Amino acid sequence: MSKRGYHHGNLKQALVDAALHLIEAKGPTGFTLSEAAKTAGVTPAAVYRHFDGREELIAECARQGHEIFADLMVHAFNGGQPSALAAFEATGRAYLAFARKFPGHYMAMFESGTSVNATPELAAAANKSSAILEHAAEALSEHIPPEKRPPSSMFSAHIWAMSHGVVELFARGRPGAIAPFPPEDLLEAGIGIYLRGLGLIDPDA
């Protein structure tokens, strides 16, 4: 990266892009602000025009990640079409796709130790992305008798945890973490078992 971003008033985004590159290469805690500044083509002092420290820079990476993630989830949910079940399953696949396509953002969001409440903007973005999955769970839960219906927040949290586990264990290319099946198949089978347990899929489907 050159200093053009700084001269054109895009220093903040240039630093975010630099941090995302470094996060992918070294992990969310494996780089310094000086390295981010060097990668962006500016002086270390220039970083403080926008960020008080590395944690704040990572929080902005996470915020942008949640915004992208929310957009992907909205697209996957597709207004609940062609069915509540198909839309719900699509949101699970979107989680895998996001982790693969945006690894720097994913690590900033979920592996940096940054609290979703680090900034009001990050909290709002994180709530937006999680609300999509909860909405999908709520739409699907309408097919369950009220007395047997789990809270939609619990329903979505279970699927979120399952998706996250598949990503962390088998879809991130970590040494020794060889998946016995493609991650997409693992997630689809896991979601299927969960939904069968709730009576949302026929046992022989």
N, C-alpha and C positions, 0 to 999 in steps of 0.2 A: 504493500500500500504506500502511496505517496502522501505528500503534505497537501495535495490539492483539496482533500476533504476539509481540512482545517481552514484553508483560505476561503473556501466557498461556504463556510458556516455549517458544515456537516460534521464537525469534530465529534459530537456526541455519538452519532451513529457509526462513525469510523472506529471509535473506541469499542463500541459494542461488537462490531464485526470482528475487530481484532481479538477481543476477549473470547468470542465464540470459537474462533480459529484455535486459540490457545487452549481452551477448555477441551476441544476435541483431541488435541495433541497431547495435553499434559494432565487433563482432569481439572475440575473446578477449583482445586486448591493448589495446583501445581505451577502457578505463574504469579508474577508480581505486577503491580501497576506499572512499573518501569518497563517491563516486557510488553505490556499492552500498549503503552505509549510508543515504544520503538516499532512495534508491528504496525501501528497506525501512522507512523511517520511524523510524530510530534514529540515535543519535549515532555519529560515527566511532569513538569510544573503545569503544563497545559491540561492535564487530566483533571486537575482540581477546579477547572472552570465548570465542570458538570458533575463530578463525583467526588464525594468526601473520602472514599477509600475503595478497596477491591470489593468489599461486600456489597457496596451500593451499586457498583458496576455489574456484578453478578446478578443482583436483584433486578436490574433493568433488562439483562439478558433473559431472566426468568419471566419477567412481565411480558416481553415481546413473544416469548415462547407460548405462554398461556393464551395470548391473543390469537396466534396462529393455530394453536391446538383447538381453541373454541370454534374458529372458522371451519376447520376440518370436521369437527364433530357435528356442526350444524349441517354441513354438506352431506355427511354420512347419514344423519338422521332423516334428512330429506322430508321434513314435515310429517314423519310417521308413515311414509309411503315406501313400498307398495302395501306394507302391513306393519303393525306394531312390532311383530316378531322380527321381520326382516330388517326393519329400521334399527331395532335394538342390537341385533347381531352385527350390523354394519358399524355401529359406534365402537364395538369391541375391536373390530378389525382396524378402525381408524387409529386406535391407540398404538397398535403395532406399526402401522404405516408412518405415523408421526415420529416415533422413536428412531426409525430407520432413516427417514429423510432429513430430520433435524436433530442430529445427535448432540450438538452443542447446546441447543435450547433445552433438550430433554435433560441433559446432565445438570444444567443450571437450575432447572425446575425441581428435579427430584433427587439429585445426588450431591448437591453443594452444601446441604445443611441450612440453606437460606429459608427462613420462615416465610410463609405466604403472607404474614402480617408485617413483613419488613418495611413495606411502604403501603400507603392507602391504594396506590395505583396497582401494585402487585396483588393485593388482596382482592380488589375488584375484578382483575383479570382472571385470577384463580377461581373465584366464585362463578364467573361467567362460564368457564370451561367445564367445571364440575356440574353446573346446573343443567347442562345439556344431557349428560348421562342420567342424571336424576329424573329429568323430564321424560326421557325414553323409558326408564324403569317404571315411572308412574303410569305412562300410557299402557305399557304391557301388563301392569298389575291390575288394571281394570278387568282383566279376564279371570281374576282369582276372586272367589267369594270373599266378601269383606272380613268374615271371621277368620279366614286363613291367610289374609293378605299381609305380607311383611311391610314395614314402613319403606317408602320408596328410597329414602336416604340409605337405609340398610341394604336394600336390594342393589342399588347402584354401587355402594361401597364394596360389596362382595365382588361384583364384576370388575370394578376398578382394581381391586387387589389382585384378582386373578390375572387380569391383563398385565398389570405391573410385574407380577411374578414371572410370567412367561417372558416378558421383555428382559428383565434383569438376569434371569437364569439362562435363557436360550437364544435371545435375539440381539445380543449386544456384542457378540464375537469375543467373549472373554475366554482366556486360556483354560482348557479343561472342561468348559461348559458346552459339550457337544450334545445337541438335542437328539433324543431318540426318534423324534418325528419333526417335521417342519413346524416352526412356531405357530403358523396360522392354523395347522391341524390340531395342535395341542390346545390352543385357545378355543377353537370351535367345539372340540369335544368337551372341554371343561364347561363351557357355557351351556352346551346341550344337556350335560348331566345335571347342572344346577337348575335349568328350566324344567327338566323332567321332574325333578324333585318337587317343584312348585305346581306341577300339573299343567304346565303351559305347553308341553310337547307330549304327544302320545308316546307311550313306552316303546312302541315298535316303529316310531318315525325315524 
